[in-house]
């Protein structure tokens, strides 16, 4: 740097210091803002910068300088959010977006709106995050903003978090096509990453594997190590879901050797959870059990409660595979208590189905009723493939508890609709329940008719051991 450059810099610093003491409110506000931004660039956690920005923002508002207020709001909101003062940050950014819109400062309106979305994302308020990322996406698209690709990516992710899979998938596929048309790798890699996650949530595991594989191959080709590893993790997760546990384990062992696995504890935990799932699927139950025991408390300690609960469900299934129903029961009970506040959840349903099955095997009929009745009351379950079998077990439990009317009603529903939902269902238990209810009421003719049908159903399904008691009673 030349002597003249030094002189210019000193002159600028002197002018800034003079402006900080100016009696002109706008001059002083601009100087405060400039000083605060410089402090933030040196240290994001600077404690003085927010004080300067608060004063500058107040002065800009008081003077009616809306454009300057909008710019100042962006920096002040950013500093407040960085200090986790989220409510005040939201208030400031909303004002900043409004002021910027009034003076038609499109760029700064977008900046403030995007920050609002990011704050809601940090708060895990996915509904509001999706709403504001949607607004930011439309603004960025209208402006032709260079920030459009990454705003769209966050928008897709927030849509996935609120289960708006249709729009999320549509935007992800559009991003992928855009990347193919332009030859840019970012839209393809990020679009495929999100599409893989969306398809896994929707149950299209094969489609998810295709998307994750494309993202991985391209990320490796353009040397995007972090995204390559993320895509490889999605590949492994999809392979586990497809039951291809050996292939999943191979991918996960490769991830274990990478730097990010060793450096990022939350990422490491998620990888280890998938390793536990893969080992359980391969019959390495003792090894899987040890891993589950290690990772679940760690998920809780890092406040990743949803993943901890999912891991507990898989731990319970691993216990069941080991023949350890007692520990499985304890874990599933904990899963249900954690999900107690959730209105409708596939994990809640799956855990209930497993726990009810354990109780049924012990002929603990009241406990079967306690677990299965909530599933029956939720109308969203009626078309789930597991529901007819659950309702049939509930009918048996009602019968054993002498709740004949409830038993007959449940069995009638299974017989009428069960096969349309689960074509592989054996109706033997439902028919046997109707036979026993009829017998108890003294209707011997109906009892024999249903009993013979139950015998036929069990024989056809290969359950010969279930036939003998019915033969003795109804033939």
matplotlib code that plots the C-alpha trace (Angstrom):
import matplotlib.pyplot as plt

x = [0.0, 1.3, 1.7, -1.3, -3.4, -2.4, -3.4, -6.7, -7.5, -6.6, -8.7, -11.7, -11.3, -11.1, -14.2, -16.1, -15.2, -16.3, -19.6, -20.2, -20.4, -22.4, -25.5, -27.1, -29.2, -28.8, -25.1, -24.7, -27.0, -25.0, -21.8, -23.1, -24.3, -20.9, -19.0, -21.2, -20.9, -17.1, -17.1, -19.3, -16.9, -14.1, -16.1, -19.6, -20.2, -19.2, -21.2, -21.0, -22.3, -25.9, -25.9, -24.8, -27.3, -30.2, -29.4, -28.9, -32.2, -34.1, -32.6, -33.4, -37.0, -37.4, -36.1, -38.3, -35.3, -37.0, -34.4, -31.6, -33.8, -34.4, -30.7, -30.0, -32.8, -31.0, -27.8, -29.5, -31.8, -28.8, -26.9, -29.9, -30.5, -26.8, -27.2, -30.4, -32.7, -35.1, -38.3, -36.7, -34.8, -38.1, -39.7, -36.8, -36.6, -40.4, -40.0, -37.0, -38.9, -41.8, -39.6, -37.6, -40.8, -42.0, -38.9, -38.8, -35.4, -36.0, -32.6, -32.9, -36.5, -35.3, -32.5, -34.8, -37.4, -34.7, -33.5, -37.0, -37.2, -33.8, -34.8, -37.9, -35.8, -33.4, -36.5, -37.7, -40.9, -41.1, -44.5, -43.4, -40.0, -41.8, -44.1, -41.3, -38.9, -41.8, -42.1, -38.3, -38.3, -40.9, -39.0, -35.7, -37.3, -38.8, -35.5, -33.4, -31.4, -28.1, -29.4, -32.3, -30.7, -29.9, -33.1, -35.0, -33.1, -34.0, -37.6, -37.7, -36.3, -38.8, -41.7, -40.5, -40.5, -44.2, -44.9, -45.8, -44.1, -45.9, -44.6, -41.2, -40.7, -41.9, -39.3, -36.5, -37.2, -37.3, -34.0, -32.4, -33.7, -32.5, -29.0, -29.0, -30.1, -27.5, -24.7, -24.4, -23.8, -25.2, -28.9, -28.6, -26.7, -28.8, -32.1, -31.2, -30.2, -33.6, -35.5, -33.8, -35.0, -38.5, -38.9, -37.7, -40.3, -42.9, -41.8, -40.2, -36.9, -35.8, -36.4, -34.6, -31.6, -31.5, -31.6, -29.0, -26.7, -26.8, -26.1, -23.2, -21.6, -21.9, -20.6, -17.6, -17.0, -16.9, -15.1, -17.8, -16.7, -19.3, -22.2, -20.7, -20.6, -24.2, -25.4, -23.5, -25.3, -28.7, -27.6, -26.9, -30.1, -32.1, -30.3, -31.2, -34.8, -34.7, -33.4, -30.0, -28.2, -24.8, -24.6, -25.7, -23.0, -20.3, -21.3, -21.3, -17.9, -16.5, -18.1, -16.5, -13.1, -13.8, -12.8, -16.3, -17.5, -14.7, -15.2, -19.0, -20.5, -24.2, -23.3, -21.3, -24.3, -26.6, -24.1, -23.7, -27.5, -27.6, -24.8, -26.8, -29.8, -27.7, -26.1, -29.5, -30.8, -27.8, -28.5, -25.6, -28.0, -25.5, -23.3, -26.4, -27.6, -24.3, -24.5, -28.1, -27.2, -24.4, -26.1, -29.6, -28.4, -26.1, -29.0, -30.9, -27.9, -27.7, -31.5, -32.2, -35.3, -37.0, -34.0, -33.5, -37.1, -36.7, -33.6, -35.4, -38.0, -35.3, -33.6, -36.9, -37.2, -33.6, -34.5, -37.5, -35.2, -33.0, -36.0, -35.8, -39.5, -39.1, -36.6, -38.5, -41.7, -39.9, -38.4, -41.6, -43.4, -40.9, -41.3, -45.1, -44.7, -42.4, -44.9, -47.9, -48.3, -48.2, -51.7, -50.8, -47.5, -46.4, -43.8, -46.5, -48.6, -45.7, -44.6, -48.2, -48.5, -45.3, -46.2, -49.7, -48.2, -46.0, -49.0, -51.1, -48.4, -48.7, -52.5, -52.4, -55.8, -56.5, -53.1, -53.8, -57.0, -55.2, -52.7, -54.9, -58.0, -56.3, -55.3, -58.9, -60.2, -57.9, -59.7, -56.4, -55.3, -58.2, -56.4, -53.0, -52.0, -51.4, -54.8, -57.0, -54.7, -54.7, -58.5, -58.7, -56.4, -58.5, -61.6, -59.9, -59.0, -62.6, -63.8, -61.4, -62.6, -66.3, -66.9, -69.0, -70.7, -67.4, -65.8, -68.5, -68.5, -64.7, -64.8, -67.6, -65.5, -62.5, -64.5, -66.2, -63.2, -60.0, -59.0, -59.5, -56.7, -54.5, -55.0, -52.7, -54.8, -56.1, -59.7, -59.6, -59.5, -62.3, -64.5, -63.7, -64.6, -68.0, -68.5, -67.7, -70.0, -72.8, -72.3, -72.3, -75.6, -77.1, -77.2, -75.7, -76.5, -74.6, -71.8, -71.2, -71.4, -68.8, -66.7, -66.5, -65.5, -62.8, -61.5, -61.4, -59.6, -56.9, -56.3, -56.0, -53.5, -51.4, -52.3, -53.2, -52.4, -55.3, -57.9, -58.1, -60.1, -62.5, -63.1, -63.9, -66.4, -68.0, -67.8]
y = [0.0, 3.4, 6.4, 8.0, 4.9, 5.2, 8.9, 8.2, 5.5, 7.8, 10.5, 8.2, 7.1, 10.6, 11.6, 8.6, 9.6, 13.1, 11.9, 9.8, 13.1, 15.0, 16.9, 16.0, 12.8, 11.3, 11.8, 10.3, 7.4, 6.5, 6.7, 4.5, 1.9, 2.0, 1.6, -1.3, -3.1, -2.8, -4.3, -7.2, -7.9, -8.2, -10.2, -11.6, -11.7, -8.1, -6.7, -3.0, -3.3, -4.1, -1.0, 1.2, -0.3, 0.1, 3.8, 4.2, 2.4, 4.7, 7.8, 6.6, 5.8, 9.2, 11.1, 9.1, 7.9, 4.6, 3.3, 3.7, 2.2, -0.8, -1.4, -0.8, -3.3, -6.0, -5.6, -5.1, -8.1, -10.2, -9.1, -9.8, -13.2, -14.0, -13.3, -15.6, -12.6, -14.0, -12.2, -8.8, -9.8, -10.8, -7.5, -5.5, -7.6, -7.2, -3.4, -3.6, -5.5, -3.1, 0.0, -1.4, -2.3, 1.3, 2.8, -0.1, -1.4, -4.9, -6.3, -5.2, -6.4, -9.8, -9.7, -9.0, -11.6, -14.2, -13.5, -13.9, -17.3, -18.3, -17.3, -19.4, -22.3, -21.9, -21.9, -25.1, -23.3, -25.0, -23.7, -20.1, -20.8, -22.3, -19.3, -16.8, -18.8, -19.0, -15.2, -14.9, -17.4, -15.4, -12.1, -13.7, -15.1, -11.8, -10.0, -12.6, -12.7, -14.6, -16.0, -17.8, -21.3, -21.5, -19.7, -22.3, -25.1, -23.9, -23.4, -27.0, -28.3, -26.3, -27.6, -31.2, -30.5, -29.6, -32.6, -30.5, -33.2, -32.3, -28.7, -29.7, -32.4, -30.1, -27.4, -30.0, -31.5, -28.0, -27.2, -30.4, -29.6, -26.0, -27.3, -29.8, -27.0, -24.5, -27.0, -25.8, -28.4, -26.7, -27.0, -30.6, -31.7, -29.8, -30.7, -34.4, -34.2, -32.8, -35.1, -38.1, -37.0, -36.3, -39.6, -41.5, -39.6, -40.7, -44.3, -44.4, -45.8, -46.9, -43.4, -41.9, -44.2, -43.0, -39.3, -39.7, -41.7, -38.9, -36.3, -38.3, -39.0, -35.3, -34.0, -36.3, -35.2, -31.5, -32.1, -31.0, -33.2, -32.1, -32.7, -36.0, -37.3, -36.1, -37.8, -41.0, -40.9, -40.6, -43.6, -45.7, -44.7, -45.6, -48.9, -49.7, -48.9, -51.2, -54.0, -54.0, -53.8, -55.2, -52.5, -49.8, -51.0, -50.7, -47.1, -46.2, -47.7, -45.5, -42.4, -43.4, -42.9, -39.3, -36.1, -34.8, -38.0, -37.5, -33.8, -33.4, -35.2, -34.9, -36.2, -39.0, -40.0, -40.2, -42.3, -44.6, -45.0, -46.2, -48.6, -50.0, -50.4, -52.2, -54.5, -55.4, -56.1, -58.4, -60.3, -58.8, -58.0, -57.9, -55.4, -53.4, -53.4, -51.9, -49.1, -48.3, -48.0, -45.6, -43.3, -42.9, -41.0, -38.9, -37.8, -36.8, -34.9, -32.9, -32.3, -34.2, -35.8, -36.9, -38.9, -40.3, -41.6, -43.1, -44.8, -46.2, -47.8, -49.5, -50.6, -52.2, -54.1, -55.3, -56.5, -58.4, -60.0, -61.2, -62.7, -60.1, -58.9, -57.5, -54.9, -54.3, -53.6, -51.1, -49.2, -49.1, -47.8, -45.0, -44.3, -44.0, -41.7, -39.4, -39.3, -38.8, -35.2, -36.0, -36.1, -38.5, -40.1, -43.2, -43.8, -43.7, -46.2, -48.5, -48.5, -49.2, -52.1, -53.7, -53.2, -54.6, -57.6, -58.3, -58.0, -60.3, -63.0, -62.9, -62.9, -59.6, -58.7, -55.5, -54.1, -55.1, -53.0, -50.1, -49.9, -50.7, -48.7, -45.3, -46.7, -47.7, -44.3, -42.4, -42.5, -41.8, -45.3, -47.1, -47.5, -48.4, -51.9, -53.0, -51.8, -54.9, -57.2, -54.7, -54.5, -58.3, -58.6, -56.0, -58.1, -61.1, -59.0, -57.8, -61.4, -62.5, -59.6, -60.6, -57.4, -59.4, -56.5, -54.7, -58.0, -58.7, -55.1, -55.2, -58.7, -57.7, -54.7, -56.8, -59.4, -56.7, -54.5, -56.2, -57.9, -54.6, -53.1, -56.1, -58.8, -61.2, -61.1, -64.3, -63.7, -66.8, -64.9, -62.5, -65.4, -67.3, -64.3, -64.1, -67.8, -67.5, -64.4, -66.2, -69.3, -67.2, -65.6, -69.1, -68.8, -72.2, -72.2, -69.0, -70.1, -73.3, -71.3, -68.9, -71.6, -73.6, -70.5, -69.9, -73.4, -73.0, -69.7, -71.1, -74.2, -72.1, -69.8, -72.8, -72.3, -75.9, -75.5, -73.0, -75.5, -78.2, -76.1, -75.0, -78.5, -79.8, -76.9, -76.4, -79.5]
z = [0.0, -1.0, 1.4, -0.4, 0.3, 4.0, 3.9, 2.3, 4.9, 7.8, 6.2, 5.9, 9.6, 10.8, 8.8, 10.2, 13.8, 13.1, 11.6, 14.7, 16.7, 14.1, 15.1, 11.8, 12.7, 9.2, 9.1, 12.6, 11.7, 8.6, 10.5, 13.2, 10.6, 8.8, 12.1, 13.2, 9.8, 10.1, 13.6, 12.4, 9.6, 12.1, 14.7, 14.1, 17.8, 18.5, 21.4, 20.4, 16.8, 17.8, 20.0, 17.2, 14.8, 17.2, 17.6, 13.8, 13.1, 15.5, 13.9, 10.4, 11.4, 13.2, 10.1, 7.7, 5.8, 4.9, 2.4, 5.0, 7.7, 5.5, 5.0, 8.7, 9.6, 7.6, 9.6, 13.0, 12.5, 11.5, 14.6, 16.8, 15.3, 15.7, 19.4, 19.4, 20.1, 17.5, 18.4, 18.2, 15.0, 13.4, 14.3, 12.8, 9.6, 9.1, 9.3, 7.1, 4.4, 4.6, 4.4, 1.5, -0.4, 0.1, -1.6, -4.1, -2.9, -4.2, -3.2, 0.5, 0.7, -0.4, 2.1, 5.0, 3.9, 3.5, 7.0, 8.4, 6.8, 8.1, 11.7, 11.5, 10.2, 13.2, 15.5, 13.7, 12.9, 9.5, 8.6, 8.8, 7.3, 4.3, 4.0, 4.0, 1.8, -0.6, -0.6, -1.0, -3.8, -5.8, -5.2, -6.2, -9.3, -10.3, -9.8, -11.5, -8.3, -8.1, -4.8, -6.4, -6.5, -2.8, -1.7, -3.8, -2.1, 1.4, 0.2, -1.1, 2.2, 4.3, 2.1, 2.8, 6.5, 6.4, 4.2, 1.1, -1.0, -4.3, -4.5, -3.1, -5.7, -8.5, -7.5, -7.1, -10.5, -12.0, -10.5, -11.9, -15.4, -15.1, -14.2, -17.1, -19.5, -18.2, -17.6, -13.9, -11.4, -8.2, -9.2, -10.2, -7.1, -4.6, -6.5, -6.5, -2.8, -1.8, -4.3, -2.7, 0.8, -0.5, -2.2, 0.9, 2.9, 0.4, 0.4, -3.1, -2.0, -5.4, -6.9, -3.9, -4.6, -8.3, -7.3, -4.5, -6.9, -9.5, -6.9, -5.6, -9.0, -10.1, -6.8, -7.0, -10.6, -9.8, -6.5, -4.1, -1.2, 1.4, -1.1, -2.3, 1.3, 1.9, -1.3, -0.3, 3.1, 1.3, -1.0, 2.1, 3.8, 0.7, 0.4, 4.0, 3.3, 0.3, 2.5, 0.6, 3.9, 2.8, 0.1, 2.6, 5.0, 2.3, 1.6, 5.3, 5.9, 3.2, 4.8, 8.2, 6.6, 5.5, 7.4, 7.9, 9.7, 12.2, 12.6, 12.8, 15.7, 14.6, 11.1, 12.8, 14.9, 11.9, 10.0, 13.0, 13.3, 9.7, 10.4, 13.3, 11.0, 8.4, 10.9, 12.3, 8.8, 8.3, 11.5, 13.4, 16.2, 19.1, 17.3, 16.3, 19.9, 21.1, 18.6, 19.3, 23.0, 22.2, 19.8, 21.3, 24.5, 22.3, 20.0, 23.2, 24.6, 21.3, 21.4, 18.2, 19.8, 16.6, 15.4, 18.9, 18.9, 15.4, 16.6, 19.6, 17.3, 15.3, 18.6, 19.6, 16.3, 16.8, 20.3, 18.8, 16.2, 19.1, 20.8, 23.6, 23.8, 27.3, 26.3, 23.1, 25.1, 27.4, 24.4, 22.5, 25.5, 25.7, 22.0, 22.4, 25.4, 23.4, 20.5, 22.8, 21.7, 17.9, 16.3, 13.5, 12.8, 10.9, 13.6, 16.3, 14.3, 13.6, 17.3, 18.4, 15.9, 17.2, 20.9, 20.4, 18.7, 21.8, 24.1, 21.8, 21.9, 25.7, 25.5, 27.5, 26.0, 27.9, 26.9, 23.3, 23.5, 25.1, 22.3, 19.3, 20.1, 19.4, 16.0, 15.3, 16.3, 13.8, 10.4, 8.6, 9.4, 7.7, 4.4, 5.8, 4.8, 8.4, 9.6, 8.9, 10.8, 13.7, 13.7, 13.5, 16.6, 18.3, 17.6, 19.2, 22.3, 22.7, 22.5, 25.2, 27.4, 26.8, 24.9, 22.4, 20.6, 20.0, 18.9, 16.4, 15.0, 14.5, 12.9, 10.5, 9.3, 8.7, 6.7, 4.7, 3.9, 5.0, 1.7, -0.3, 1.8, 2.4, -0.2, 1.7, 4.9, 6.4, 7.6, 9.9, 13.2, 12.2, 11.1, 14.3, 16.4, 14.6, 15.2, 19.0, 19.4, 17.6, 19.8, 23.0, 22.0, 21.3, 17.5, 16.8, 13.1, 12.5, 14.8, 12.7, 9.4, 10.5, 12.2, 9.0, 7.0, 9.6, 9.2, 5.5, 5.7, 8.1, 6.0, 2.8, 4.5, 5.8, 9.5, 10.2, 13.9, 14.3, 12.9, 15.7, 18.3, 15.6, 14.3, 17.8, 18.3, 14.9, 12.8]

ax = plt.figure().add_subplot(projection="3d")
ax.plot(x, y, z, "-o")
ax.set_aspect("equal")
plt.show()
